[in-house]
Amino acid sequence: MNLHGYMMIMKNKLLSFLILIMVLPVLFSCNFLENEKSYVADTYIIVSISGEDTIYALEAYAQSNYSMSSVTLTSEADSNFECELEPAGYYGTYYQKSAVPEDFSTVKPAESVYRFSIVFSDETSDIVEDHITSSIILPPVISEVISDKLTNSISITWQQTDNADIYTIKMFRNDTLVYLSNLIDESISSKEITFDSNGWYSYSNINPGDSLDIIVVGILKETGNSETIRLQSLSLSDTVTTVWPE
């Protein structure tokens, strides 16, 4: 794995957290006085390209309507695997394992049942299991980006990746996320972004000539029926840099 691959991963290490907030239905409340605890936990494979290599890592999250004090992840297939998920704000209601460069490998994570041991702030506990297969989707390839002064827009076209269920688009300015699109149907392979498009962050304040880094993300959902959307794989395109029309 080369330095470019490491830098790409570091730039996108919060990717999964932001996407999960989008794809999970709003089942949970921040009201800790609710009598019944609700929670969901999920593991998935994140996929990227580094030079000639396809590289993989495991990510995970746990979310609840009740404050958690710790979340420990283990694997049925690997007795040596154990990690502590990290809180990500939200009053202890969201914990995550975000991939870091050293987590990535050319070896795909094996199929396994993963167990989340959750300890809540009231000292009760529970175990949630999630089964993931070795199925992944390869990263989409951005084929064209057009910065159009006449329409004051950026148009993005990508080559669809086999078996992707949905896509999303992210744009960064100086490594800060400024735009995150709605979920895009698998049949669509292009999108025009204007100032009126949904997905701009309130702090964006994009100006003519601003440099923007664009990433297209492919999303593969777990199979089977569930009240929530569970992820099997996320794949990250290479970054393409453009400017907002001048």
C-alpha positions in Angstrom: 0.0 0.0 0.0 1.6 3.3 -1.1 1.5 6.7 0.7 -1.2 8.0 -1.7 -3.5 5.1 -0.5 -2.8 6.0 3.1 -3.6 9.6 2.6 -6.8 8.8 0.7 -8.0 6.6 3.5 -7.2 9.2 6.2 -9.2 11.8 4.3 -12.2 9.5 4.2 -12.0 7.9 7.7 -15.3 9.6 8.8 -17.0 8.5 5.6 -18.9 5.5 7.1 -20.1 7.5 10.1 -21.7 10.1 7.9 -23.3 7.6 5.5 -24.7 5.6 8.4 -26.5 8.6 9.7 -28.2 8.9 6.3 -29.1 5.3 5.7 -30.4 4.4 9.2 -34.1 5.2 9.7 -34.9 7.5 12.6 -35.7 4.8 15.1 -33.9 6.2 18.1 -34.6 9.2 20.4 -32.1 11.1 22.4 -34.5 11.0 25.3 -32.8 8.8 27.9 -36.1 8.6 29.9 -37.6 6.1 27.4 -38.6 2.9 29.2 -37.6 0.5 26.5 -34.1 0.3 25.1 -33.7 0.2 21.3 -30.4 -0.5 19.6 -28.8 -1.7 16.4 -25.2 -2.7 15.6 -23.6 -3.5 12.3 -20.2 -4.5 10.8 -19.3 -4.0 7.1 -16.3 -4.1 4.7 -14.9 -0.9 3.4 -13.1 -1.1 0.0 -10.6 1.3 -1.7 -8.0 1.2 -4.4 -4.3 1.9 -3.7 -2.1 1.8 -6.8 -2.7 -1.6 -8.4 -4.2 -3.1 -5.2 -7.7 -3.4 -4.0 -7.6 -3.0 -0.2 -10.1 -3.8 2.5 -10.8 -3.1 6.2 -13.6 -3.8 8.7 -15.7 -1.0 10.2 -18.5 -1.2 12.7 -21.0 0.9 14.7 -23.5 0.5 17.5 -26.4 3.0 18.0 -29.0 3.1 20.8 -31.7 5.4 22.2 -30.0 4.9 25.6 -26.6 5.9 26.7 -23.9 3.2 26.4 -20.7 3.1 28.5 -18.8 0.6 26.4 -19.1 -1.5 23.2 -16.7 -4.5 22.6 -16.6 -6.3 19.3 -15.4 -9.9 18.8 -15.5 -12.4 15.9 -16.7 -15.9 15.9 -14.3 -16.8 13.1 -11.2 -15.3 14.8 -10.8 -15.8 18.6 -7.9 -13.3 18.6 -10.0 -10.5 17.3 -11.3 -8.0 19.9 -11.7 -4.3 19.7 -13.3 -1.5 21.7 -15.6 0.8 19.7 -15.1 4.5 20.4 -17.9 6.9 21.4 -18.7 9.5 18.7 -20.6 12.1 20.7 -24.4 11.9 20.9 -24.3 11.4 24.7 -23.0 7.9 24.4 -25.7 6.8 22.0 -23.3 6.1 19.1 -20.1 4.1 19.1 -17.9 3.3 16.1 -14.9 1.5 14.8 -13.4 3.6 12.0 -10.7 2.1 9.8 -7.2 3.6 10.1 -4.5 3.0 7.5 -2.9 0.1 9.3 -6.2 -1.7 9.3 -6.2 -2.0 5.5 -5.0 -5.1 3.8 -5.1 -6.8 0.4 -6.7 -9.7 2.2 -10.5 -9.4 2.3 -12.1 -9.9 5.8 -13.5 -13.4 6.2 -17.1 -14.2 6.6 -18.0 -14.3 10.3 -20.6 -13.7 13.0 -19.5 -10.6 14.9 -20.7 -10.0 18.5 -21.2 -6.6 20.1 -21.1 -6.7 23.9 -22.9 -3.5 24.9 -22.8 -2.2 28.5 -25.3 0.6 29.2 -24.9 3.5 31.5 -27.4 1.9 33.9 -25.0 -1.1 34.1 -27.3 -3.5 32.2 -25.8 -5.2 29.2 -26.7 -7.1 26.1 -25.1 -8.9 23.1 -26.0 -8.1 19.5 -24.9 -10.4 16.6 -24.3 -9.4 13.0 -23.3 -11.8 10.3 -21.4 -10.5 7.3 -20.2 -12.5 4.3 -17.1 -11.8 2.2 -19.2 -10.1 -0.5 -18.0 -6.7 -1.5 -18.5 -4.2 -4.3 -15.6 -2.6 -6.2 -15.2 1.2 -6.1 -17.1 3.2 -8.7 -14.9 5.0 -11.2 -15.5 8.7 -11.9 -15.4 9.0 -15.7 -16.2 12.8 -16.1 -16.5 15.9 -14.0 -17.7 19.1 -15.7 -17.6 22.5 -14.0 -20.1 24.5 -16.0 -20.1 28.3 -15.8 -23.3 28.7 -17.9 -25.4 26.6 -15.5 -23.2 27.4 -12.4 -23.0 23.7 -11.6 -20.8 20.7 -11.4 -21.8 17.5 -13.2 -20.4 14.2 -12.2 -20.6 10.9 -14.2 -19.3 7.6 -13.0 -19.1 4.0 -14.2 -21.5 1.9 -12.2 -20.1 -0.9 -10.1 -21.6 -4.3 -10.3 -24.2 -5.2 -7.6 -24.2 -1.7 -5.9 -27.6 -1.0 -4.3 -27.2 2.8 -3.9 -24.6 5.5 -4.3 -23.8 8.8 -2.6 -21.5 11.7 -3.5 -19.2 13.7 -1.2 -17.4 16.9 -1.8 -14.6 18.3 0.4 -13.0 21.7 0.4 -9.6 21.7 2.2 -10.4 18.3 3.7 -13.6 19.6 5.2 -16.9 18.0 4.1 -19.1 20.6 2.4 -21.5 18.4 0.5 -23.1 15.0 1.0 -25.8 14.0 -1.5 -29.0 12.1 -0.9 -28.9 8.4 -1.6 -28.8 7.8 -5.4 -30.6 4.9 -7.0 -28.4 2.1 -8.5 -29.8 2.9 -12.0 -28.4 6.4 -12.0 -24.8 7.1 -13.1 -24.6 10.9 -13.2 -25.6 13.9 -11.1 -25.6 17.7 -11.5 -24.9 19.7 -8.4 -26.0 23.3 -8.1 -26.2 25.7 -5.2 -29.9 24.7 -4.9 -29.1 21.0 -4.5 -29.9 19.2 -1.3 -26.8 18.2 0.7 -24.8 21.4 1.2 -23.6 22.0 4.7 -24.6 25.3 6.3 -20.9 26.3 6.7 -20.0 25.6 3.0 -20.0 29.2 1.6 -18.6 28.0 -1.7 -17.1 30.7 -3.9 -16.2 30.8 -7.6 -12.8 29.2 -8.1 -12.9 27.1 -4.9 -11.1 23.8 -5.3 -13.3 20.8 -4.5 -12.4 17.1 -4.0 -15.1 14.7 -5.2 -15.7 11.1 -4.2 -18.4 8.7 -5.3 -19.3 6.0 -2.8 -20.9 2.6 -3.7 -23.1 0.9 -1.0 -24.0 -2.8 -0.8 -26.6 -3.7 1.7 -26.9 -6.9 3.7 -29.4 -9.4 2.3 -32.4 -10.4 4.3 -35.3 -8.6 6.0 -34.5 -6.1 8.7 -36.2 -3.0 10.2 -33.0 -1.1 9.5 -30.7 -0.9 6.5 -27.6 -3.0 7.4 -24.4 -2.5 5.4 -22.4 -5.3 3.8 -19.8 -3.2 2.0 -18.9 0.4 1.2 -16.5 1.3 -1.7 -14.7 4.6 -2.3 -13.8 6.0 -5.7 -10.6 7.8 -6.3 -10.7 11.5 -5.5 -11.2 13.8 -8.5 -10.4 17.5 -8.0 -12.3 20.3 -9.7 -13.2 24.0 -9.1 -16.6 25.6 -8.6 -17.3 27.6 -11.8 -15.8 31.0 -12.0 
